Structures are given as structure tokens and as C-alpha cells.
Amino acid sequence: MTLIVLAAGGTGGHVFPAMALARVLTLRGHDMRLLTDERGVKYAADFDPDGIEVIAAGGLVSGAPHRRVSGLLRLARGYFQARGHLRHWQPGAVVGFGGFPSAPPMLAAQHLNIPTLMHEQNGVMGRANIFASRNARQISAAFPHVEDVPDRAKAKLHVVGNPIREDIVAIGEAPFPPLSDTLNLLVFGGSQGAAVFARLIPEALSRLTGDQRARIRLVSQIRDENHAEAEAKLSALSLAGLEIAPFFSDMAERLAQAHLVISRSGATTVHEIAAAGRPAIFVPIAVHTDDQQAKNARLLTDSGAALLVREGKDAAAKIASHLTKILDTPSEVSEMASLARESALLGAAEKLADLVEQEIEQQ
């Protein structure tokens, strides 16, 4: 039985794949510990609390010099905290999942000659993973094409996909729901996505004809602060059905019922939609300077399983145009659904666990 340490934090996009790997490695008989920051703890609810250690973390932020210095000091503190834990635990390997909370443990492990592996969730390698890639033994990727990978790291790159929940995978194993007269439309996003869609979706649907709107059953994630305004606009459109909420705890069930999804294109979202075999219209976050989410979406847009709409003044008109075409040609969504499932990269957690065990056996 070998102890393996996971380094992940900051967002669910970094922590959820780590938790999926932890489940597989635990079933294989390994002991697990997690090094994360204060933000990452809430995403590790199913991890043994006694196996979680919180360390300091900070990003290399831009702006005022004092903010940059503060971020560097937090990273340095996190490094020494992680180094102390790793020297005490003596793990067989450390696996990092990107985000700045993963950088101190990865660097500390490499300085202690502990094997390190890393997983990159996005179509563009993040700065923390670029930093840690120099001495990582193995690098796994969620997407077939990853940009900004250092030349020295390309030979170590393995495409494994992104770990996906079993209830989402099961959706894609069932037949696609028949589309007769009513289109079940599911809209969701993160905190930024929900705010944007509260404005964008009512505007897009208002551009359809009354007959077209009467054929759409909408389930949409809307933040509390946007709920009243969005509900008033959507209720006035005479849709076939309407349900809005700030959060859906039964997302797998909602996804199983959907004929079409409109969402952001974060790494986990793209892989879950592919695994579920659902057509999508992706609206990537515009503020990412590396266009990360648009590049994530290529897993499905390149094959025609999904469509891409950029934020901007014509976004609502483009979404309305896509919806019109889908309503006029219902067979299109079932064809897109088949393409989505064919694009899915399944079994990522098992493949990543295999890489970890291979590295441990070679010591």
C-alpha cells in the first residue's frame, strides 16, 4: 500500500479530477492525502477530512507591486508548508492538477526527489503546470490538442481525457431522447456564465417566432440576483415550459432529459457533455486572454457535435439562428448527439491511475 499525495485547489475544475483519481487509487489499495488551499476544501467534500492539509497559495497576479509581492509570499509560504508535510509523509508520488495551489507541493516534491506527475485539464496549459512540467515524470492531458506545452515536456505528454462522474457517463449509454415537437433546452454555467445567460437567453428567445418559442421547454440556471428580472422576461415569451433556479442538484437527470445544452465551455463541462452525448452551443468566457474555453470546445466543435457563439452584440442573434435551424431540422440534434458521444474520452481516471502506478513501480 503506497501513499499518494494529490495537489489541487482554487476551483472545482482542478479539484474534481483529483477527487476522481483518488476514488480509483483508493479502490486499488493506495492511501491518499490532499494538499489544497482554503478554496479547494469545499470541492473535496467526499475526501477523508483527516487526509486534507490546507496550505497557503497565491497567484502571480498583475497590477500593483504590493499585490504581486503578496502573491509571491503566499506561494513561498505554501512551498515550505508542503515541503514539511511531504518530508514527514514520504509519499510514493505527488500528482498535481494545475492552479497555483498545486505549484508549491509539486516544486517541494521535486526538490525532495519524490516523483511528480501532473494533469492539465484545459486546451491551453496553465502557468502553474508550465512551471511544474520541467521536472514532472509524466504529464497527462484532458484534450488531444494542448497549446503552450514547453518543448521539453511534449515527449512526456499522454492524452487521457478528464475524469467524468459515472452518472454522467451513464447518460451517454442510454438512447438519445426522441425529439418530437418540443425541444428540451438546458442552460447552465459557472458564476459568470449564469449571469451572462440571464441576459443572453431571454434576448435570443425573443428573436424567435411565437410558434418556435411554443416548442421550447427551458430549464436554466439563473443566479438569485438575476432571478426576478430573468423570470419576468422569460415568462412573457410563452414557452412550452420554464424552470429556473440558481443551482440544480440533480444535474445528471436534467442533462439526461435535454436535447440541447447552452453553456460555457470549461474543461469539465465539455467532457461531461461529450460523455453524455448531448449537442451543445458553447459561449466561452471572453475575459480569458488565452481563449482557453474556446480551445476546450474544439473537442466537440471540430466534429460538428457543438456550435460556438462568441460573446458580443450579435451573440443573441446567432443563438436564435442556431435554434431556428435546429427546430426546422430536428434530426440535426440526434446527429450531433452521436458525434458528441463519439468524441468522448472515457476512462480518464483509470488511465491516469495507471500512469501513477507505473511511475511508482519504476522507483
KOLZA-989527 format. One record per residue: residue in three letters; x, y, z of N, C-alpha, C in turn. Coordinates in steps of 0.2 Angstrom, whole numbers, padded with zeros to 4 digits, always signed. Each point is the difference from the previous one (the first is absolute). Layout:
ALAXYZXYZXYZ;...
//
This chain:
MET+0004-0006+0000-0004+0006+0000+0004+0006+0000;THR+0000+0005-0005+0004+0005-0001-0004+0007+0002;LEU+0003+0005+0003-0003+0006+0001+0001+0004-0006;ILE-0005+0003-0003+0000+0005-0006-0003+0006+0002;VAL+0003+0006-0001-0002+0007+0002-0003+0003-0007;LEU-0006+0003+0001-0003+0004-0005+0001+0007+0001;ALA+0002+0004-0005+0001+0008+0001-0005+0003-0004;ALA-0005+0003+0003-0006+0003-0005-0003+0005+0005;GLY-0003+0006-0003-0003+0005+0004-0003+0005-0005;GLY-0003+0005+0003-0002+0006-0003-0007+0000-0003;THR-0001-0005-0004-0007-0001-0004-0002-0007+0000;GLY-0006-0001-0001-0002-0007-0001+0003-0003-0006;GLY+0001+0004-0005+0003-0003-0006+0007-0004+0001;HIS+0003+0003+0005+0007-0004+0002-0001-0005+0005;VAL-0005+0001+0005-0001-0005+0005-0004-0006-0002;PHE-0005+0001-0004-0004-0006-0002+0004-0006-0003;PRO+0004+0002-0005+0004-0006-0003+0004-0003+0005;ALA+0003+0004+0005+0004-0003+0005-0004-0005+0004;MET-0006+0002+0002-0005-0004+0004-0001-0007-0004;ALA-0001+0001-0007-0002-0006-0004+0006-0005+0001;LEU+0006+0003-0001+0006-0005+0000+0001-0003+0007;ALA-0002+0004+0005+0001-0003+0007-0005-0006+0001;ARG-0006+0001-0003-0005-0006+0001+0003-0006-0003;VAL+0003+0000-0006+0003-0005-0003+0006-0003+0003;LEU+0005+0004+0002+0006-0002+0004-0002-0003+0007;THR-0005+0003+0003-0002-0003+0006-0003-0007-0001;LEU-0004-0001-0005-0003-0007-0001+0006-0005-0002;ARG+0006+0003-0002+0005-0005-0002+0005-0001+0006;GLY-0002+0003+0006+0004-0002+0006+0005+0006+0002;HIS+0000+0006-0003+0005+0005+0002-0003+0004+0005;ASP+0004+0003+0004-0002+0005+0005+0001+0007-0004;MET-0005+0005+0002+0000+0006-0003+0000+0006+0005;ARG+0004+0005-0002-0001+0007+0003+0000+0005-0005;LEU-0003+0006+0002-0002+0005-0004+0004+0007+0003;LEU+0004+0003-0004+0002+0007+0002-0004+0005-0005;THR-0003+0004+0004-0004+0005-0004+0000+0007+0004;ASP-0004+0005-0003+0000+0006+0003-0007+0001+0003;GLU-0002+0005+0004-0006+0001+0003-0006-0001-0005;ARG+0001+0003-0006-0006-0001-0005-0001-0007-0002;GLY+0005-0004+0000+0000-0006-0003-0004-0005+0004;VAL+0000+0001+0007-0003-0004+0005-0007-0002-0002;LYS-0004+0005-0002-0007-0001-0001-0002-0004-0005;TYR+0005-0001-0005-0001-0005-0006+0002-0007+0002;ALA+0003-0001+0006+0002-0007+0001-0004-0003+0006;ALA-0007+0001-0001-0004-0002+0006+0000-0007+0001;ASP+0001-0004-0005+0000-0007+0000+0007-0003+0002;PHE+0005+0004+0001+0007-0002+0002+0000-0001+0008;ASP+0004-0004+0002+0001-0001+0008+0003+0006+0003;PRO-0004+0004+0004+0002+0006+0003+0007-0001+0003;ASP+0001-0005+0003+0007-0001+0004+0006-0001-0005;GLY-0002-0001-0007+0005+0000-0005+0002+0006-0004;ILE-0004+0006+0003+0001+0006-0004+0004+0005+0004;GLU+0005+0003-0003+0004+0005+0003+0000+0006-0004;VAL-0002+0006+0003-0001+0006-0003+0007+0004+0000;ILE+0002+0003-0006+0006+0004+0000-0001+0006-0003;ALA+0004+0005+0001-0001+0007-0003+0002-0001-0008;ALA-0004+0005-0003+0001+0000-0007-0002+0007-0003;GLY+0003+0002-0005-0001+0006-0003+0002+0000-0007;GLY-0003+0004-0004+0002+0000-0007+0005+0006-0002;LEU+0003-0001-0006+0004+0005-0002-0004+0006-0004;VAL-0003+0004+0005-0005+0004-0003+0003+0006-0003;SER-0003+0004-0005+0002+0006-0003-0003+0006+0005;GLY+0002+0006-0002-0002+0005+0004+0005+0003+0004;ALA-0002+0003+0006+0004+0004+0004+0006-0005+0003;PRO+0006+0003+0001+0006-0004+0002-0002-0004+0007;HIS-0003+0003+0004-0002-0003+0007-0004-0006-0001;ARG-0004+0000-0005-0004-0006-0001+0004-0006-0003;ARG+0005+0002-0004+0004-0005-0003+0005-0003+0005;VAL+0002+0004+0005+0005-0002+0005-0004-0004+0005;SER-0006+0002+0001-0005-0004+0005-0001-0007-0003;GLY-0001-0001-0006-0001-0006-0003+0006-0005+0000;LEU+0006+0003-0001+0006-0003+0000+0001-0003+0007;LEU-0001+0004+0005+0001-0002+0007-0005-0005+0002;ARG-0006+0000-0002-0004-0006+0001+0002-0006-0003;LEU+0003+0000-0006+0002-0006-0004+0006-0002+0004;ALA+0005+0004+0003+0005-0002+0003-0002-0004+0007;ARG-0004+0003+0003-0003-0003+0006-0003-0007-0001;GLY-0004+0000-0005-0003-0007-0002+0006-0005-0002;TYR+0005+0003-0003+0006-0005-0002+0002-0003+0007;PHE+0002+0004+0005+0003-0003+0006-0005-0004+0004;GLN-0006+0002+0000-0005-0004+0003-0001-0007-0004;ALA+0000+0000-0006+0000-0007-0004+0006-0004+0001;ARG+0006+0004+0000+0006-0004+0001+0000-0004+0007;GLY-0002+0004+0005-0001-0003+0006-0004-0007+0000;HIS-0006+0001-0003-0005-0006+0000+0003-0006-0004;LEU+0003+0002-0005+0003-0005-0005+0006-0004+0003;ARG+0004+0004+0004+0006-0003+0003-0003-0005+0006;HIS-0005+0002+0003-0003-0004+0005-0003-0007-0003;TRP-0004+0001-0005-0004-0005-0003+0004-0005-0004;GLN+0005+0003-0004+0004-0004-0004-0005-0004-0005;PRO-0004+0003-0004-0004-0003-0005+0004-0003-0006;GLY-0004-0005-0003+0003-0003-0006+0000+0004-0006;ALA-0005+0005+0000+0000+0005-0006-0005+0006+0002;VAL+0001+0005-0003-0004+0006+0000-0003+0001-0006;VAL-0007+0001-0001-0003+0002-0006-0004+0006+0000;GLY+0002+0005-0004-0002+0007+0000-0006+0001-0005;PHE-0004+0004+0001-0006+0001-0005-0001+0007-0002;GLY+0006+0004+0000+0000+0007-0002-0003+0005+0005;GLY+0000+0006-0002-0002+0005+0005+0006+0002+0004;PHE+0000+0006+0003+0006+0002+0004+0000-0004+0006;PRO-0005-0003+0003+0001-0004+0006+0004-0006-0001;SER+0000-0002-0006+0004-0007-0002+0007+0002+0000;ALA+0002+0006-0002+0007+0001-0001+0005-0001+0006;PRO-0002+0003+0006+0005-0002+0006+0001-0007+0001;PRO-0005-0004+0000+0001-0007+0002+0004-0004-0006;MET-0001+0002-0006+0004-0003-0006+0007+0002+0001;LEU+0001+0006+0001+0007+0002+0000+0004-0003+0006;ALA-0004+0000+0006+0003-0003+0006+0002-0007-0001;ALA-0005-0004-0003+0001-0007-0002+0006-0001-0004;GLN+0001+0004-0005+0006-0001-0005+0006+0002+0004;HIS+0000+0005+0004+0006+0001+0004+0002-0006+0005;LEU-0005-0003+0002+0001-0006+0004+0001-0007-0003;ASN+0000+0001-0007+0001-0006-0004-0006-0005+0000;ILE-0005+0003+0001-0007-0005+0000-0002+0001-0007;PRO-0002-0006-0003-0003+0001-0007-0006+0004+0000;THR-0001+0004-0005-0005+0004-0001-0004-0001-0007;LEU-0006+0000+0000-0004-0001-0006-0005+0006+0000;MET-0002+0002-0006-0005+0005+0000-0005-0001-0006;HIS-0006+0003+0001-0006+0000-0004-0002+0007-0002;GLU+0000+0001-0007-0003+0007-0002-0007-0001-0003;GLN-0004+0004+0003-0007-0001-0002-0003+0004-0006;ASN+0004+0005-0002-0002+0004-0005+0004-0001-0007;GLY-0003+0004-0005+0003-0001-0006+0006+0005-0001;VAL+0002+0004+0005+0006+0004+0001+0003-0001+0007;MET+0006-0002+0000+0003-0002+0006+0001+0007+0004;GLY-0002-0001+0007+0000+0005+0004+0007+0002+0003;ARG+0001+0006+0003+0007+0002+0002+0002-0004+0005;ALA-0004-0003+0005+0003-0004+0005+0002-0006-0003;ASN-0003-0003-0004+0002-0007-0003+0006+0001-0005;ILE+0001+0006-0003+0006+0001-0004+0006+0000+0005;PHE-0001+0004+0005+0005+0000+0005+0002-0007+0003;ALA-0005-0004+0001+0001-0007+0003+0002-0005-0005;SER-0001+0002-0006+0002-0006-0005+0007-0001-0001;ARG+0004+0004+0002+0008-0001-0002+0002-0006+0003;ASN-0002-0002+0006+0003-0006+0003-0006-0005+0002;ALA-0005+0001-0003-0006-0005+0001+0002-0007-0004;ARG-0001-0005+0003+0001-0007-0004-0004-0001-0005;GLN-0007+0001+0001-0005-0001-0005-0005+0006+0000;ILE-0002+0001-0006-0005+0006-0001-0006-0003-0004;SER-0006+0000+0004-0006-0002-0004-0004+0006-0002;ALA-0004-0001-0005-0004+0006-0003-0007-0002-0001;ALA-0005+0004+0001-0007-0001-0001-0002+0000-0007;PHE+0004+0004-0004-0002+0001-0007+0005-0002-0005;PRO-0002-0002-0006+0005-0003-0005+0005+0006-0002;HIS-0002+0006+0000+0004+0005-0002+0001+0005+0006;VAL+0006+0001+0002+0001+0005+0006+0006+0005-0002;GLU-0002+0006+0000+0005+0005-0002+0004+0002+0006;ASP+0006+0004-0001+0004+0002+0005+0004-0005+0004;VAL+0000-0006-0003+0004-0005+0003+0008+0001-0001;PRO+0004+0001+0005+0007+0001-0001+0003-0006-0005;ASP+0005+0002-0004+0003-0006-0004+0002-0005+0004;ARG+0003+0001+0006+0003-0005+0004-0005-0005+0003;ALA-0006+0002+0000-0005-0004+0003-0004-0004-0005;LYS+0000+0002-0007-0004-0004-0004+0001-0007-0001;ALA+0006-0002+0001+0001-0008+0000-0003-0003+0006;LYS-0002+0003+0005-0003-0003+0006-0007+0000+0000;LEU-0003+0003-0005-0007+0002+0000-0005-0007-0002;HIS-0005-0001+0004-0004-0006-0002-0007+0003+0000;VAL-0004-0001-0005-0007+0002+0000-0005-0005+0003;VAL-0003+0002+0006-0004-0005+0003-0007+0002+0001;GLY-0002+0007-0001-0006+0002+0001-0001+0003+0007;ASN-0006+0002+0002-0001+0003+0006-0005-0005+0004;PRO+0002-0002+0006-0005-0004+0004-0007+0002+0000;ILE-0004-0004-0001-0008+0002-0001-0003-0005+0005;ARG-0005+0003+0004-0005-0003+0004-0003-0006-0003;GLU-0001-0005+0003-0004-0006-0003-0007+0001-0002;ASP-0003+0004+0004-0007+0002-0002-0001+0004-0006;ILE+0005+0003-0002+0000+0004-0006+0002-0005-0006;VAL+0005-0004+0001+0002-0005-0005-0006-0004-0002;ALA-0004-0002+0005-0006-0004-0001-0005+0003-0005;ILE+0000+0006+0000-0005+0004-0004+0001-0002-0007;GLY+0007+0000-0002+0002-0001-0007-0001-0007-0002;GLU-0001-0005+0005-0001-0007-0002-0008-0001-0001;ALA-0004+0004+0001-0007+0000-0001-0002+0003-0006;PRO-0006-0002-0004-0002+0003-0006-0001+0008+0001;PHE+0002+0003-0005-0002+0008+0000-0007+0001+0000;PRO-0003+0004+0004-0007+0001+0001-0003+0002-0007;PRO-0006-0003-0002-0003+0002-0006-0002+0007+0000;LEU+0001+0004-0006-0002+0007+0000-0006+0000-0005;SER-0006+0001+0003-0006+0001-0004-0001+0007-0002;ASP-0005+0003+0004-0001+0007-0001+0003+0005+0005;THR+0002-0003+0005+0003+0005+0006+0007-0002+0001;LEU+0004+0006+0000+0007-0001+0001+0002+0002+0007;ASN+0003-0005+0003+0002+0001+0007+0007+0004+0000;LEU+0000+0006+0002+0006+0004+0000+0002+0001+0008;LEU+0007-0002+0001+0003+0001+0006+0005+0005+0000;VAL+0000+0005+0004+0005+0005+0000+0003+0001+0007;PHE+0007-0001+0000+0003+0001+0007+0007+0003-0001;GLY+0003+0002+0005+0007+0003+0000+0003+0001+0007;GLY+0006+0002+0001+0003+0001+0006-0003+0007+0002;SER+0003+0003+0005-0003+0006+0003+0000+0006-0005;GLN+0005+0000-0005+0000+0005-0005-0005-0002-0005;GLY+0000-0006-0002-0005-0003-0005-0007+0001+0001;ALA-0002-0001+0007-0007+0001+0001-0002+0007+0000;ALA+0004+0005+0001-0001+0007+0000-0001+0002-0008;VAL+0004-0002-0004+0000+0001-0007-0006-0003-0003;PHE-0002-0006+0002-0005-0003-0004-0007+0003+0003;ALA+0000+0003+0006-0006+0003+0002-0002+0006-0005;ARG+0004+0003-0003-0001+0005-0005-0001-0003-0007;LEU+0005-0004-0002+0001-0003-0006-0006-0004-0003;ILE-0002-0005+0005-0005-0005-0002-0007+0004-0002;PRO-0003+0004+0005-0006+0004-0002+0000+0003-0006;GLU+0006+0004-0001+0001+0004-0007+0000-0005-0006;ALA+0003-0006+0001+0000-0004-0006-0007-0003-0001;LEU-0003-0002+0005-0007-0003-0001-0005+0005-0003;SER+0001+0006+0002-0005+0005-0002+0001+0001-0008;ARG+0005-0002-0003+0001+0001-0007-0003-0006-0004;LEU-0002-0005+0004-0004-0005-0004-0007+0002-0001;THR-0004-0004-0004-0007+0001-0001-0004-0003+0006;GLY-0006+0002+0001-0004-0003+0005-0001-0007-0001;ASP-0001-0003-0006+0000-0007-0001+0006-0003+0002;GLN+0006+0003-0001+0006-0004+0002+0001+0000+0007;ARG-0002+0006+0003+0001+0000+0008-0005-0005+0003;ALA-0005-0001-0003-0005-0005+0003+0002-0007-0001;ARG+0006-0001-0003+0003-0007-0001+0006-0001+0005;ILE+0001+0005+0004+0006+0000+0004-0001-0001+0008;ARG+0002-0005+0003-0001-0001+0007+0007+0002+0003;LEU+0001+0005+0004+0006+0003+0002+0001-0002+0008;VAL+0006-0003+0001+0002-0001+0007+0007+0004+0000;SER+0000+0005+0004+0006+0005+0000+0003+0001+0007;GLN+0006+0001+0001+0003+0002+0006+0001+0007+0000;ILE-0003+0004+0005+0000+0007+0001+0002+0002+0007;ARG+0004+0004+0001+0002+0002+0006-0005+0004+0004;ASP+0000+0000+0006-0006+0003+0004+0000+0007-0001;GLU+0005+0004-0001+0000+0007-0001-0003+0002-0007;ASN+0000-0005-0005-0003+0001-0007-0007-0004+0000;HIS-0002-0003+0005-0006-0005-0001-0006+0004-0002;ALA-0002+0005+0004-0006+0004-0001-0001+0003-0007;GLU+0005+0003-0002+0000+0003-0007+0000-0005-0005;ALA+0004-0005+0000+0000-0005-0005-0006-0004+0000;GLU-0003-0002+0006-0006-0003+0000-0006+0004-0004;ALA+0000+0006+0002-0005+0005-0003+0000+0000-0008;LYS+0007+0000-0003+0001+0000-0007-0002-0006-0003;LEU+0002-0006+0003-0001-0006-0003-0008-0002+0001;SER-0003+0001+0005-0007-0001+0001-0004+0003-0005;ALA+0002+0006-0003-0004+0004-0005+0001-0003-0007;LEU+0004-0005+0000+0002-0003-0007-0005-0006-0002;SER-0004-0002+0005-0005-0006-0002+0004-0006-0002;LEU+0005-0002+0004+0003-0006-0002-0004-0006+0002;ALA+0002-0006-0003-0004-0006+0002+0001-0002+0007;GLY+0006+0002+0003+0001-0002+0007+0006+0004+0002;LEU+0000+0002+0007+0005+0004+0002+0002-0002+0008;GLU+0006-0001+0001+0002-0001+0007+0007+0003+0001;ILE+0001+0005+0004+0006+0003+0002+0002-0001+0007;ALA+0006+0000+0001+0003-0001+0007+0007+0002+0000;PRO+0003+0002+0006+0007+0002+0001+0004-0006-0001;PHE-0002-0006+0002+0004-0006+0000-0005-0006-0001;PHE+0003-0005-0003-0004-0006-0001+0004-0006+0003;SER-0003-0003+0005+0004-0005+0003+0000-0007-0004;ASP-0005+0000-0004-0001-0006-0004+0002+0001-0007;MET+0006+0003-0001+0002+0002-0007+0000-0006-0005;ALA+0002-0006+0003+0000-0006-0005-0007-0002-0003;GLU-0005+0001+0005-0007-0001-0003-0002+0005-0005;ARG+0002+0006+0002-0002+0006-0005+0004-0001-0007;LEU+0006-0002+0001+0004-0001-0007-0003-0006-0003;ALA-0002-0005+0003-0003-0006-0003-0007+0002-0004;GLN-0003+0005+0002-0006+0002-0003+0001+0005-0006;ALA+0005+0003+0000+0002+0005-0005+0001-0002-0007;HIS-0003+0003-0005+0002-0001-0007+0006+0005-0002;LEU+0001+0005+0004+0005+0005-0002+0002+0004+0006;VAL+0007+0001+0001+0002+0004+0005+0003+0007-0002;ILE-0001+0005+0003+0004+0006-0001+0004+0001+0007;SER+0006+0001-0001+0005+0001+0006+0006+0003-0002;ARG+0004+0002+0006+0007+0001-0001+0004-0006-0002;SER+0006+0001-0002+0004-0006-0002+0006-0001+0004;GLY-0001-0001+0007+0005-0002+0004+0002-0007-0001;ALA+0006-0002+0002+0002-0007-0002-0004-0005+0002;THR-0002+0000+0007-0005-0005+0002-0006+0000-0003;THR-0003+0006-0002-0007+0000-0003+0001-0003-0007;VAL+0005+0002-0004+0001-0003-0007+0000-0008+0001;HIS+0004-0002+0004+0001-0008+0001-0007-0003+0002;GLU-0003+0003+0005-0006-0003+0002-0006+0000-0006;ILE+0000+0006-0003-0005+0000-0006+0002-0006-0005;ALA+0006+0000-0002+0002-0006-0004-0002-0007+0002;ALA+0002-0001+0007-0002-0006+0003-0007-0002+0000;ALA-0004+0005+0001-0007+0000+0000-0003-0001-0007;GLY+0004+0002-0005-0003+0000-0007-0005+0005-0001;ARG+0001+0006+0001-0005+0005+0000+0003+0006-0005;PRO-0004+0002-0005+0002+0006-0004+0001+0006+0004;ALA+0004+0005-0002+0000+0006+0004+0002+0006-0004;ILE-0002+0006+0003+0002+0006-0003+0004+0003+0006;PHE+0007+0001-0001+0004+0002+0005+0001+0008-0001;VAL+0000+0003+0006+0002+0008+0000+0006+0000+0004;PRO+0006+0000-0002+0006+0000+0004+0001+0007+0004;ILE+0003+0000+0006+0001+0006+0003+0005+0004-0004;ALA-0002+0007+0000+0004+0004-0005+0006+0003+0004;VAL+0000+0000+0006+0006+0004+0004+0006-0004+0000;HIS+0000-0007-0002+0006-0004+0000+0005+0003-0005;THR+0006+0002+0001+0004+0003-0005+0003-0006-0005;ASP+0000-0006+0003+0002-0005-0004-0005-0004-0004;ASP-0006+0003+0000-0006-0003-0003-0001-0008+0002;GLN+0001-0001+0006+0000-0007+0002-0006-0004-0001;GLN-0006+0003+0002-0006-0003-0001-0002-0002-0007;ALA+0002+0005-0005-0002-0002-0007+0005-0006-0002;LYS+0006+0000+0002+0004-0006-0002-0002-0006+0003;ASN-0003+0000+0007-0003-0006+0002-0006-0002-0004;ALA-0004+0004-0002-0006-0002-0004+0002-0003-0007;ARG+0006+0000-0002+0002-0003-0006-0001-0008+0000;LEU+0000-0003+0006-0001-0007+0000-0007-0002-0003;LEU-0005+0005+0000-0006-0001-0003-0002+0004-0006;THR+0003+0006+0000-0002+0004-0006+0004-0002-0006;ASP+0006-0003+0001+0003-0002-0006-0003-0006-0004;SER-0004-0004+0004-0004-0006-0003-0007+0002-0002;GLY-0002+0006+0002-0007+0002-0002-0005-0002+0006;ALA+0003-0002+0005-0005-0002+0006-0002+0006+0004;ALA+0003+0006-0001-0002+0006+0004+0002+0006-0005;LEU-0004+0005+0002+0001+0007-0003+0003+0005+0004;LEU+0004+0004-0002+0003+0005+0004-0003+0007-0002;VAL-0002+0004+0006-0002+0007-0001+0004+0004+0005;ARG+0003+0005-0003+0004+0005+0004-0004+0005+0003;GLU+0002+0002+0006-0004+0006+0003+0001+0006-0004;GLY-0005+0004+0000+0000+0006-0004-0007+0002-0002;LYS-0001+0006-0003-0006+0003-0002-0004-0005-0004;ASP+0003-0004-0004-0004-0005-0004-0001-0007+0002;ALA+0002-0001+0007+0000-0007+0002-0007-0002+0001;ALA-0005+0004+0002-0007-0002+0000-0003-0002-0007;ALA+0002+0004-0005-0003-0001-0006+0003-0007-0003;LYS+0006-0001+0002+0003-0007-0003-0003-0006+0004;ILE-0001+0001+0006-0003-0006+0004-0007-0001-0003;ALA-0004+0006-0001-0007-0001-0003+0001-0003-0007;SER+0005+0001-0004+0000-0003-0007+0002-0007+0001;HIS+0004-0002+0005+0001-0007+0001-0006-0004+0002;LEU-0004+0003+0005-0006-0003+0002-0005-0001-0005;THR+0000+0005-0005-0005+0000-0005+0001-0006-0005;LYS+0007-0001-0001+0002-0005-0005-0002-0007+0004;ILE+0002-0001+0006-0001-0006+0004-0008-0002+0000;LEU-0004+0005+0001-0007-0001+0000-0003-0002-0006;ASP+0003+0003-0006-0002-0001-0007+0002-0007-0002;THR+0006-0002+0003+0003-0007-0002+0001-0004+0007;PRO-0005-0003+0003+0001-0003+0006+0005-0006+0000;SER+0001-0003-0006+0005-0006-0001+0007+0003+0002;GLU+0001+0006-0001+0007+0003+0001+0003-0001+0007;VAL-0005+0000+0005+0003-0001+0007+0002-0007+0002;SER-0004-0005-0003+0002-0007+0001+0006-0001-0003;GLU+0001+0003-0006+0007-0001-0004+0006+0003+0004;MET-0002+0006+0003+0006+0003+0004+0001-0004+0006;ALA-0006-0003+0003+0001-0004+0006+0005-0006-0001;SER-0001-0003-0006+0004-0006-0001+0007+0002-0001;LEU+0001+0006-0003+0007+0002-0001+0003+0002+0007;ALA-0004+0003+0004+0003+0002+0007+0002-0007+0004;ARG-0004-0005+0000+0002-0006+0003+0006-0003-0003;GLU+0001+0000-0007+0006-0002-0003+0006+0003+0002;SER-0001+0007+0002+0006+0004+0001+0002-0001+0008;ALA-0004-0003+0004+0002-0001+0007+0006-0004+0001;LEU+0004+0003+0005+0006-0004+0002-0002-0003+0007;LEU-0001-0006+0000-0003-0003+0006+0006-0004+0004;GLY-0001-0001+0006+0005-0004+0004+0006+0004+0002;ALA-0001+0006+0001+0006+0004+0001+0003-0001+0007;ALA-0004-0001+0005+0002-0001+0007+0004-0007+0000;GLU-0002-0005-0003+0003-0006+0000+0007+0000-0004;LYS+0000+0004-0006+0006+0001-0004+0005+0004+0004;LEU-0002+0005+0004+0004+0004+0004+0003-0004+0006;ALA-0004-0004+0003+0002-0005+0005+0005-0004-0002;ASP+0000-0003-0006+0005-0004-0003+0006+0003-0001;LEU+0000+0006-0002+0007+0004+0000+0003+0001+0006;VAL-0004+0001+0005+0003+0001+0007+0003-0006+0003;GLU-0004-0006-0001+0003-0006+0002+0006-0002-0004;GLN+0000+0001-0006+0006-0001-0004+0006+0003+0002;GLU-0001+0007+0002+0006+0004+0003+0002-0003+0006;ILE-0004-0002+0005+0002-0002+0006+0004-0007+0000;GLU-0003-0004-0005+0004-0007-0001+0007+0001-0003;GLN+0001+0006-0003+0007+0001-0003+0005+0002+0005;GLN-0002+0002+0006+0004+0003+0005+0005-0006+0002;
//
